[in-house]
């Protein structure tokens, strides 16, 4: 069974640009959640999608958004990038949600210059 | 004060030692996760607990809901156990469960 796949692995953008990251969950998993990891703040929860609906959202500005498609693949978008958005962005999938074992992707390393 | 506190922040031990990492939280929760992250590597979920105790190989995780505390134990530690161990809680609220809140992690080094 293939694991959670995130693309791209690395991304370099400049301030003011926007970026879209992709996450393909394990086959059969309907929940996809997104996280930001930085050396200063550690891991922070962004949002969770289940069956194409956003179920939970963390404390991030509206520049961070996401969506989930009918095949459970998910994308997150960050608009008007700021230097502070440089981070490792991780997604995780599970069958039903955050109350069960999570399977993480390898992440997308975003650098904003 | 962070909602999830881990201790110790850093731990260096000798191969074979019994390791304990602690996680205390201040909110009501519906689940607690223990995660492992190797340097430069991805995150692996070790345990998801809502009550009691779980064991997998040399790893044991316990949770005490009344005391709002969880521990992760490693028996017969090995250098390959060197990693960052992260505790995360899924808050339960009146309107349903929220997202995950993470501890800052425990950096564990096991020396041969």
HADDOCK unambig.tbl for C-alpha pairs under 7 A between the chains (distance, minus, plus):
assign (segid A and resid 42 and name CA) (segid B and resid 104 and name CA) 5.97 0.50 0.50
assign (segid A and resid 43 and name CA) (segid B and resid 102 and name CA) 6.19 0.50 0.50
assign (segid A and resid 44 and name CA) (segid B and resid 101 and name CA) 6.88 0.50 0.50
assign (segid A and resid 44 and name CA) (segid B and resid 102 and name CA) 6.75 0.50 0.50
assign (segid A and resid 45 and name CA) (segid B and resid 99 and name CA) 6.46 0.50 0.50
assign (segid A and resid 45 and name CA) (segid B and resid 100 and name CA) 5.85 0.50 0.50
assign (segid A and resid 45 and name CA) (segid B and resid 101 and name CA) 6.81 0.50 0.50
assign (segid A and resid 56 and name CA) (segid B and resid 98 and name CA) 5.89 0.50 0.50
assign (segid A and resid 56 and name CA) (segid B and resid 99 and name CA) 5.69 0.50 0.50
assign (segid A and resid 57 and name CA) (segid B and resid 99 and name CA) 6.68 0.50 0.50
assign (segid A and resid 58 and name CA) (segid B and resid 99 and name CA) 6.67 0.50 0.50
assign (segid A and resid 98 and name CA) (segid B and resid 90 and name CA) 6.94 0.50 0.50
assign (segid A and resid 99 and name CA) (segid B and resid 31 and name CA) 5.63 0.50 0.50
assign (segid A and resid 100 and name CA) (segid B and resid 48 and name CA) 6.18 0.50 0.50
assign (segid A and resid 101 and name CA) (segid B and resid 45 and name CA) 6.57 0.50 0.50
assign (segid A and resid 101 and name CA) (segid B and resid 48 and name CA) 5.77 0.50 0.50
assign (segid A and resid 102 and name CA) (segid B and resid 45 and name CA) 6.10 0.50 0.50
assign (segid A and resid 103 and name CA) (segid B and resid 44 and name CA) 6.93 0.50 0.50
assign (segid A and resid 103 and name CA) (segid B and resid 45 and name CA) 6.70 0.50 0.50
assign (segid A and resid 104 and name CA) (segid B and resid 43 and name CA) 5.93 0.50 0.50
assign (segid A and resid 104 and name CA) (segid B and resid 44 and name CA) 6.65 0.50 0.50
assign (segid A and resid 105 and name CA) (segid B and resid 42 and name CA) 6.82 0.50 0.50
assign (segid A and resid 106 and name CA) (segid B and resid 42 and name CA) 4.89 0.50 0.50
